[in-house]
Amino acid sequence: MMIRPAELEAIRDGEIDLAFRRWDRPRVKVGTRLRTAVGLLEVTSVEPVPLSALRADDARRCGAASLAALKNALSVRTDGRVFRVGLSYAGPDPRERLRETVPAPDELADIIAGLDRLDAASPIGAWTRATLRLIDTNPEVRAPELALEVGRPTPEFKRDVRKLKERGLTESLAIGYRLSPRGEAVLDHEDGPRERAPRRTGTPLPRTIGAPATRALRAADLHTVEAVSTWTRRDLAALHGVGPIALDRLAAALAAIGLDYAGEQHD
């Protein structure tokens, strides 16, 4: 179930709790937990509803500009039925804590056995260690570039990286990936310790700000939300690629850790 970044943030903040979709059948079930860029969302209800039965409160609760706007959006397609989906924020993604957990020796053996099973089941042969090494030596590099380096289609490459992410070994950045502390420990166990550039301290840039804004911030040596707080909103807006939507999402990320743009005071 695809949900736009602005809607994800509004669900997390408790501002909206509904979504409407036109489906041929329910695509989610009550109790399903969705992993998103803002954490876990839980599906609290799924029910078909006639378009004519929608009311202004439905539009407000799903973040639509008006009841007419909601009905117009759902009328673009005429196939399938309209479903009202209840959603609530269910907390941070548990993989975040897992990524920071350096495994004990017995746990390392389990992780390595799991990687061996992934390799054995793959039609391309062993890929897990090669992918970990590739990300380790190319942090913050876009997936298409990494996939090209190993001669793989980008969708297949990204699918396999997600398998590593499920095990807490990699983390997705606004652009590209990096190994988590857990992933570094596993690779060091396999290959021996290697020197790496120090990990950036601070809160990573939100993945929801978009690639153009991320590239612009990185070019200005702003790699964390804390670094962004040293700039004024006006100065950031002057960077090519940093538009109003990115600025609003950066402001939300700043507020989440008690910060604001330079020269502004967070209540």
N, C-alpha and C positions, 0 to 999 in steps of 0.2 A: 504494500500500500504506500504509494508515493505521497509525501506531504511536503509542502513548500517550507523553506527555512523559516520564513516569518511566522507561519502557522505553528511550526514546531516550538519556536520560542514562546508564542502566546499560550500554547498548551502547557508548557513547562511553568509559565508564570501564572497559570490559573485564569487567564483571560478568556479562553475559549475551551469548550469541552465537547464539541460536535464536529463531525465532518460529514459531507454528503457525497455519495458516489453513485454513478449509474453503472450497474453491473448486470450481467446475465444471471449471476448467482452470487451469494455472499463469498467474498474473497478472504475474510478474516472471521475468527470465532471469538465469542466472549471469553475473556481470560487470556487471549493471546497477548504476548509482550513483544513489542516492536523495538528493535535497536535502531536508534537514530543519532544524529549528530549532537543532540542535546541530552541524550540519555535514554532511558527506557520509557515507552508509553504503553499503557495497558488498555486493551479494548474492553469497555464496560458494557456495551450493548450493540446489537446489530439488528435492525428491523427494516423491512420494506415500508415505504410510505408513499402515498400518492402525491404527485407534484402539487396538486390542488390543495392538499392538506397542510402544506408548509405555511408557517406564520412568521411574523416579524421577529419573534423571540428565537426561532430557529436560525434566522439570518445573523442575529446578534451573537448567538452562541457559537457559530462556526466562523465568525470573523468577516462575513460578507458585508459589503457596503450598504446593502439594502435587501429587502425581500425580492424586489424585482431583479436585482443583480444576481442573487442566488438562483432564481428560477431561470433566468436567461442562460447562466452557465450550465445548468443541468439540461437545458433544452437544445444545446448544440448537437448532442446525439439523441436519437429517438429510440434506439434499440436498448433492450434491457430495462430493468426497473431501478427506481431511485431507492437507495438505502441510506438510512440515518445511522451513523456510527458514533457511539459514545467513546470518548477518549479521556484518559487522565495520565498525569505524569507519575511514573512509578519509581523514580530515583535514578541515580547515576548508573551507567553501564558497569556491571561487575567486572568486566575485563579491564577497566581502568586500574582497579586495585591489584588484579592479577598481574598486570604488566610490571608493576613496581616490586613484585615479590620475587626475590632471587631464590631459586629452588635449592633445597637441600640435596645431598648426594643421592638418596633413594628416589627423590622426586625427579632428579635429572634422568635417571634410568628410565622412568616411566615416560617422560617427555620424548626421549630419544627413541624409545620403542614405538611411540605414536608417530614420529616422523618416518620411521622405517616402514610402518604400515601405509602411510600416505604414498611413499615412494613405490612400494610394491604394487599398490592398486592403480598407479598412474599409467596411462598408455604411452607416455613419453619417457618413462623410466624415472630414475632418481632426479628429483628437482628441489627438494626441500632445502638442503644445505647450500646448493648453488644460489637459490633465491635469497636465503638469509645473507650469504656473503655479498651478493649483488647490492642488496639494500644497505648493508653495513658500510660498503665502500662508496655508496651513492645516495646519501641521505638527502631528502628534500628534492629529489629528482622525479619528474612526472612519470606516471606508469607507462605511457606509450614509448617514452625513451628507454626505459628499462626493458620493456618487452622487446623492442627492436634490437637491443644489445644481445639478447639471448635468442633472437629469431622466433619469437612466439607471438601469436595474435594477442592484442591488448586485452580483449575480454577474458580469454583463458588465463592470461597472466594475472589479472586482477582477481579472478575467481580463486586462484591458488593462494594468492597473498591473503585473501580473506580466511582461508583455512589456517594459515599461520597466526593471523590475528585472533581467531577463536581460541587459540592456545596461549594467548597473551604474549606472543613473541615479537609482534610488530605493532606499530601504531600508525594510523593514518594522520597526515598533517593536512593543512590547507592546500598544499601542493606536495605530492609525493608521500614518502613513508620514511620511517626510521625504525631501527631495532629498539625494542623496549629494554630496560635493564635485565628483564628475564631472558629476552632473546640474546642479548650480549653474553649472558652467563652460559647459555646453552652453546653458542658458537665458540666461545672461549674454551669450553670443556672439550669440544670436538677438535678445534684447530690449535689450541694453545692461546694464551692471552695475546692481544695485539694492541698497539697504541691507537687511540682514537682521539679526535678533537674533543675537548670537554663538552659535555652535554649542556645545552643552554638551560639556564635556570629561569624559572618564571612560568607563566601560563601561555601555552601555545596560542597563536592566532586562531580565531574561530574558523572552522572549515566552511561556515556559511557565508563568508564575506565575498567569495568568488575568487577565481584565479587572477583576473586583472588587478584587483586590489591587493591580493597577496604578493604578487610580483612587485608592485609599486612599493609596498611597505618593506619588502626584503631589500629592494634596491636602495632604500633610505636607511638600511641597517636597523630596521624595526622588526624584530623577530618574535617578540612576545607582547602580550597585552600590557604588561608593566612598562615596556619601552614606549608603547603607544601613548601612555598616560603623560609622557614628558612633552608631547606636542599638543598644540591647540587644534581644535576642530577645523578652524579656518586653514591652518597650514597643511593639515592632512588633506583637506579638500582640494588643495592646489596640486596635489600629486596626480599625475595622469593615471586614471584607472580606479581612483578612490571616489566613488559616487555617494549620493545620499543614503542609499540602502546599506552600503558597506559601513558608512559612518554610524548609522543607527545601530547596526549589529555590533560594531565595536563598542559603542556606548553601553549597550546591554552587557557585553562581556566585562567592561570596566566596572559597571555598577555591581556585577555579581561578586566582585572581589573588593568592593568598597572604594573604588577609584573613579576618576573622571578625567576628561581631557584637561590639559594644563590650562590654568586660568579659570576653570569652572569648579564649582563645589558640589560634591555629591551629597544629597540629603540622606 
